[in-house]
Each structure stands twice: as structure tokens, then as C-alpha cells.
Amino acid sequence: MPGLVVSFMNASRIQQMESQIRRQMSDKGLAARYTFRDIVHKSDIMDKTIENAGRYAGVSSNVLLVGETGTGKELFAQSIHNASKRAGNAFVAVNCAALPESLLESELFGYVEGAFTGSKKGGKMGLFEMAHKGTLFLDEIAEIPLTFQSKLLRVLQEREVRRVGGNSVISVDVRIIAATNKNLQRQVSEGKFRQDLLYRLNVLRLYIPPLRKRSEDIPLLFHYYLQYYSNQFGYEMPILSEGAEELIKQYAFTGNIRELRNIAERLSVVHSGYMITEEEMAGALGQDDIEITEYTERPAATGPSYMMYAEGKREQEKQYIQRLLSEYGYNRSETAKAMGIDRSTLWRKMKKYGLQ
């Protein structure tokens, strides 16, 4: 660009920025919470995956995490960061699919005051600057528009950014961990992803297996999340009948851990009694042809303590339905789908709890 004057930030300025970032990390949530110890498993394939990830944590090379939706790619990204020399510095996560192309550059690289109409006074630090000395996690990297990929490639190559509307070049020391559920080599062949950018990202590759390839982990994970939600909702953890446990072992879990967690949360709210039956599990998995989720009193479950328990369960179900209705913008079809029930059952429950 003719007449462009480029000034590099000196070391003291970079140090001042680092101190400011560190102070703001807690407030902004720029910290990785999880470690390899948080990965619930007992399968050999996960042992090997964690072993490889631990080896990757020992170096500063970029990592590409590959796996289906819901397999826990961010869990691995955070664990790698926390096991690395960058632990204690910022871990910044961004979902590339959630950012429109018009905002990608200003969010990742930042902008100076007056860069565009509505820009923040004093400008704004980009995510690369915020992740200086730390890790930047680029989730769903395949969704980065082709037109922006060359700009991202340049930053990865030169290890420097220029804020939108600015002239100063800012050096950044950032480790990139990217994640995708797509075949990026196929994307390259189809002209949707740059080969040179793939080379930069795919230095170390880690494949996260889906649940169907680690089936022995499914009961362990399900019990873990049942315990988690039971504690959160203030109830004793229900046990699984043999038939219910057999169903989850056979279920495909195409949504992987995300789907399993959703079902465990649902059952921790809507099950009746101390045991999750095969019928209740079938209902939660969408494998029933009848409605299972209505509460029933059993001969052995009577008296004041049971009535208090049942009332508590009803209140918890009401709150659960309210939360999902709000989350899905009061779209009954989407709410019913999330609960694993049909619209008519949801309507009856809404009427029962005065939620129309």
C-alpha cells in the first residue's frame, strides 16, 4: 500500500498488553477449565488418544482435532492447553461458524478507533492479541469463508496482526488448535479450503473417536452425567435397570457425548421412582410408541416422604420445561423434540403446569 508507515510495537508495550490481558482473563472467561483427568473413559482407544494428545501438549506446533459432532473436541483442546507450557495464559475459543464473514476480521484481528461506523472508542483488541502467549481454539474451522482464508494464513505465517483500520503491526505468539467435523482434504479438492492453510493447521492431527467406537465407555459416561445432574438438581442418583442399561449399550448415539448428556439430563428430571426403567429409557431414546413420561404412584411408594419427593420432581420438571421453552424461543416443536416427547404430550404438560 503506497505511503503506508508500519511501526512494530516495542517490547515494553507488548509486556503491558500481556499484563492487561492476564488481569482480564478471569473476568472474560479466557481460561481452560478441563484437563485430561476430566475425560471420562476406560476404553483402550481413548487411552491411546489421550496419550497422543499429551505428547502434543509438550510442543508448540499447531494441532488439528478431527471428529464427529459432540465427541468432545474442545475438551481435548483445553486439556492440551492445560498440559502445555502455555497453561496459565489465555485460552481463547471461537466458533468460526457463529461469526458472519463481515465480523471475522474485526473479531480475530481487532480494530482501531474510527475504523468503521459504530466502532468502539479506543478500538478493540482482537482474539489473536487476547490469546498472546496462550492458545487460540478455532472450532469448526471448515466454516471459515474461502475469501478470508488467505488473511488467516498470512497471520499464521508471519505471526503478526494488523487491526482493521490501523497501520501498526502487532506481533503475536499464539498456538493454534483447530477443530473440524469435516474432511478438509475433500474440502480442498472441492475448492472450498486452501491447501496451504491446511498445511499450516494440520501439523499435528488428533482423531477423536465417536461413541460407537468406544462403546465400553457409554455406561460409564451415562452414570457420570446422571450423577452430575442429580447433584445439580438436588436428588439422589437413580439407578438403571438391566433393560435400561442394555438399551444405552445398543443405542447409536449419533450425536455422541452431547446427545448422551442431553438424555441423561432429561432422565434425571422426568424419571419416576428410584430406578430408570427400560420403558423410560426407551422413551428418552425415542424408541417407544407410547407415552412414558407421566408420573405413576407405586404401591410401595406412599406416605408424606414420597409425596414431598413427587412434588419436588414435578417442580423440577416444570423448571426444566420452562428452561427449554425459553431456550427454543417457545417453539413447541423444537422443545418437544429436545425433550424426546411429541407436541401433544408437551402441550398437556404445559397445561398441567400453567405454562401456556
C-alpha positions in Angstrom: 0.0 0.0 0.0 1.7 3.3 -1.1 2.7 5.6 1.7 1.9 3.0 4.5 4.0 3.5 7.6 4.4 0.3 9.6 5.5 0.6 13.2 6.3 -2.5 15.3 5.2 -2.4 18.9 8.2 -2.4 21.3 8.8 -5.0 23.9 7.6 -2.8 26.8 4.3 -2.2 25.1 3.8 -5.9 24.5 4.5 -6.6 28.1 2.0 -4.0 29.2 -0.6 -5.6 27.0 0.2 -9.1 28.4 -0.3 -7.8 31.9 -3.6 -6.3 31.0 -4.8 -9.5 29.3 -3.8 -11.6 32.3 -5.8 -9.3 34.6 -8.9 -9.6 32.4 -8.7 -13.4 31.8 -10.8 -14.4 34.8 -13.5 -11.7 34.0 -13.8 -12.7 30.4 -13.5 -16.5 31.0 -10.3 -16.8 28.9 -9.1 -19.8 30.8 -9.2 -23.5 30.1 -11.2 -25.4 32.8 -10.6 -29.0 31.8 -7.6 -31.4 31.9 -7.0 -34.9 30.7 -8.2 -36.1 34.1 -11.7 -34.8 33.2 -12.0 -37.2 30.2 -14.3 -40.0 31.4 -13.3 -43.3 29.8 -12.0 -46.8 30.3 -11.5 -47.8 26.7 -8.1 -48.6 25.1 -8.8 -46.3 22.1 -9.3 -43.3 24.4 -6.2 -44.2 26.4 -4.2 -44.0 23.1 -5.9 -40.8 22.1 -5.1 -39.1 25.4 -1.6 -40.4 25.2 -1.1 -38.8 21.8 -2.7 -35.6 23.0 -0.4 -35.5 26.0 2.6 -35.8 23.6 1.2 -32.9 21.5 0.9 -30.8 24.7 4.7 -31.0 25.1 5.4 -29.0 21.9 4.1 -25.7 20.5 3.1 -27.0 17.0 -0.4 -26.3 15.7 -2.9 -29.1 16.2 -5.9 -30.1 14.1 -8.6 -32.0 16.0 -10.8 -34.2 13.8 -14.0 -35.8 15.0 -17.8 -36.0 14.6 -20.1 -33.5 16.3 -20.3 -34.0 20.0 -17.2 -36.1 20.5 -15.5 -33.6 22.9 -13.0 -31.7 20.7 -13.0 -28.6 22.9 -12.4 -30.8 26.0 -9.3 -32.1 24.3 -8.3 -28.6 23.2 -8.5 -27.3 26.8 -6.7 -30.4 28.1 -3.8 -29.9 25.7 -3.5 -26.3 26.6 -3.5 -27.0 30.4 -0.8 -29.7 29.9 1.4 -27.4 27.9 3.9 -24.7 28.8 1.2 -22.2 27.9 -1.0 -23.3 30.8 -1.9 -20.3 32.9 -2.1 -18.0 29.9 -5.2 -17.3 27.9 -7.2 -20.0 26.2 -9.5 -18.2 23.7 -12.2 -20.2 21.9 -14.1 -19.1 18.9 -16.7 -20.9 16.9 -15.9 -19.9 13.3 -19.4 -20.9 12.1 -21.0 -18.5 14.5 -19.2 -15.4 13.1 -20.5 -13.8 9.9 -17.9 -13.0 7.3 -18.3 -9.3 7.9 -17.2 -9.7 11.6 -14.4 -12.3 11.2 -11.6 -9.8 10.6 -12.5 -7.4 13.3 -13.1 -10.2 15.9 -9.9 -12.1 15.1 -7.6 -9.2 14.4 -9.3 -6.3 16.3 -9.9 -2.7 15.1 -8.7 0.8 15.8 -11.0 3.7 16.9 -12.9 5.1 13.9 -12.2 2.0 11.7 -15.9 1.9 10.8 -19.3 3.4 11.9 -20.2 2.2 15.3 -16.6 1.1 16.3 -15.8 1.2 20.0 -14.0 4.2 21.4 -10.3 3.3 21.8 -10.7 0.4 19.4 -10.9 -3.2 20.3 -8.3 -6.0 20.8 -8.8 -9.0 18.6 -8.8 -12.6 19.7 -5.3 -13.2 18.4 -4.0 -10.4 20.7 -6.1 -11.8 23.6 -4.5 -15.2 23.1 -0.9 -13.8 23.1 1.4 -16.3 24.8 -1.6 -18.7 25.0 -3.8 -20.8 22.8 -6.4 -19.8 20.2 -9.0 -22.6 19.6 -10.7 -22.2 16.2 -13.7 -24.5 16.3 -15.4 -25.5 13.1 -12.5 -24.2 11.0 -14.0 -25.6 7.8 -16.7 -22.8 8.0 -14.1 -20.0 7.5 -15.0 -18.4 4.2 -12.6 -19.0 1.4 -12.2 -15.2 0.9 -10.9 -14.9 4.4 -8.6 -17.9 4.5 -5.7 -16.0 2.9 -5.8 -13.4 5.6 -5.8 -16.1 8.3 -2.9 -17.9 6.5 -0.8 -14.7 6.5 -1.2 -14.2 10.2 -0.2 -17.8 10.9 2.8 -17.4 8.7 4.0 -14.0 9.8 2.9 -14.3 13.4 1.6 -10.7 13.4 -1.7 -9.0 13.0 -2.8 -5.6 11.9 -6.0 -4.2 13.4 -8.8 -3.2 11.0 -8.2 0.4 10.0 -4.8 0.5 11.6 -1.2 0.8 10.4 0.7 -0.8 13.3 1.8 -4.4 13.0 1.4 -6.3 16.3 3.5 -9.4 16.9 1.6 -12.3 18.4 2.8 -15.6 19.9 -0.2 -17.9 19.7 -0.6 -21.6 19.4 -3.5 -22.7 17.2 -5.7 -25.6 17.9 -8.3 -26.0 15.2 -11.2 -28.5 15.1 -13.5 -29.8 12.4 -16.1 -32.5 11.8 -15.5 -32.3 8.0 -12.9 -33.9 5.7 -10.7 -30.9 5.0 -8.8 -32.7 2.3 -12.1 -33.2 0.5 -12.9 -29.5 1.0 -9.6 -28.7 -0.7 -10.4 -30.9 -3.6 -13.8 -29.2 -3.9 -12.2 -25.8 -3.9 -13.7 -24.8 -0.5 -10.5 -24.8 1.6 -6.9 -23.7 0.8 -4.3 -26.4 0.7 -1.6 -24.1 2.1 -3.8 -23.2 5.1 -4.5 -26.9 5.7 -0.7 -27.5 5.8 -0.4 -24.8 8.4 -3.1 -26.2 10.6 -2.6 -29.9 10.2 0.9 -30.1 11.7 -0.3 -32.5 14.4 -3.5 -34.3 13.8 -5.6 -35.9 16.5 -8.7 -38.0 15.7 -11.3 -38.1 18.5 -13.3 -41.4 18.2 -17.1 -41.4 18.2 -19.0 -43.2 21.0 -19.8 -46.2 18.7 -16.0 -46.9 18.6 -15.7 -46.7 22.4 -18.9 -48.5 23.4 -17.5 -49.7 26.7 -17.3 -46.1 27.8 -21.1 -45.5 27.3 -22.4 -46.9 30.6 -19.6 -45.1 32.5 -20.4 -41.8 30.8 -24.1 -42.2 31.3 -23.7 -42.9 35.1 -21.3 -39.9 35.3 -23.8 -37.5 33.8 -26.7 -39.0 35.8 -24.7 -38.3 38.9 -23.8 -34.8 37.7 -27.4 -33.7 37.0 -28.8 -35.5 40.1 -26.4 -33.4 42.2 -27.3 -30.3 40.3 -31.0 -30.8 40.8 -30.7 -31.9 44.4 -31.9 -35.5 44.0 -30.4 -38.9 44.8 -29.0 -40.5 41.7 -31.4 -43.1 40.1 -30.1 -46.5 39.2 -30.5 -48.1 35.8 -32.5 -51.3 35.4 -30.7 -54.1 33.4 -33.0 -53.4 30.5 -32.3 -49.7 30.5 -28.6 -50.2 30.6 -28.8 -52.7 27.7 -30.7 -50.1 25.7 -28.0 -47.5 26.0 -25.3 -50.0 25.1 -27.1 -50.7 21.9 -28.1 -47.2 21.0 -26.2 -45.5 18.2 -25.7 -42.0 19.8 -25.2 -40.3 16.5 -24.8 -37.0 18.5 -22.1 -38.7 20.6 -21.4 -37.3 24.1 -23.6 -34.2 23.5 -26.6 -36.4 22.8 -25.8 -38.8 25.7 -25.5 -35.8 28.1 -28.9 -34.4 26.9 -30.6 -37.8 27.5 -29.0 -38.2 31.0 -30.2 -34.7 31.9 -33.7 -35.4 30.6 -34.0 -38.7 32.5 -32.7 -37.2 35.8 -35.7 -34.9 35.6 -38.6 -36.9 34.2 -38.0 -40.4 35.6 -40.3 -41.7 38.3 -39.1 -43.6 41.3 -35.6 -44.6 42.3 -34.9 -46.7 39.2 -34.9 -45.8 35.5 -36.9 -48.5 33.8 -36.4 -49.9 30.3 -39.6 -48.2 29.2 -38.5 -44.8 30.5 -35.1 -45.3 28.8 -36.9 -46.3 25.5 -38.9 -43.1 25.8 -35.9 -40.9 26.3 -34.1 -42.5 23.3 -37.2 -42.0 21.1 -37.7 -45.8 20.8 -41.2 -46.0 22.3 -44.5 -46.0 20.6 -46.4 -44.9 23.8 -46.0 -42.0 26.3 -43.8 -43.0 29.2 -43.1 -39.8 31.0 -46.2 -39.4 33.1 -45.7 -40.0 36.9 -47.3 -43.0 38.5 -47.6 -43.8 42.1 -46.4 -47.3 43.1 -47.9 -49.4 46.0 -44.7 -49.3 47.9 -44.2 -45.5 47.4 -46.7 -43.9 49.8 -46.7 -41.5 52.7 -45.5 -37.9 53.3 -41.9 -38.5 52.3 -43.0 -39.9 48.9 -45.4 -37.0 48.4 -42.7 -34.5 49.1 -40.4 -36.3 46.7 -43.1 -36.4 43.9 -43.9 -32.7 44.4 -40.2 -31.9 44.1 -40.0 -33.9 40.9 -43.0 -32.1 39.5 -41.5 -28.7 40.3 -38.2 -29.7 38.7 -39.9 -30.9 35.6 -41.8 -27.6 35.4 -38.5 -25.7 35.6 -36.9 -28.0 33.0 -39.8 -27.3 30.6 -39.6 -23.6 31.2 -35.9 -23.5 30.5 -36.2 -25.4 27.3 -39.2 -23.3 26.1 -37.1 -20.2 26.7 -34.1 -21.8 25.0 -36.0 -22.6 21.9 -38.0 -19.3 21.7 -41.2 -21.0 22.8 -41.2 -23.2 19.7 -43.2 -26.2 20.9 -42.0 -28.5 18.1 -38.3 -27.9 18.9 -38.9 -28.0 22.7 -40.8 -31.3 22.3 -38.0 -32.7 20.2 -35.4 -31.8 22.7 -37.4 -33.5 25.5 -38.0 -36.6 23.4 -41.8 -36.3 23.5 -44.4 -35.3 21.0 -46.2 -32.0 20.8 -49.4 -33.2 22.3 -47.6 -34.5 25.4 -45.7 -31.2 25.7 -49.0 -29.3 25.4 -50.5 -31.4 28.2 -47.5 -30.8 30.5 -47.6 -27.0 29.8 -51.3 -27.0 30.6 -50.6 -29.0 33.8 -48.0 -26.6 35.0 -49.8 -23.4 33.8 -47.2 -22.6 31.1 -49.4 -21.9 28.1 
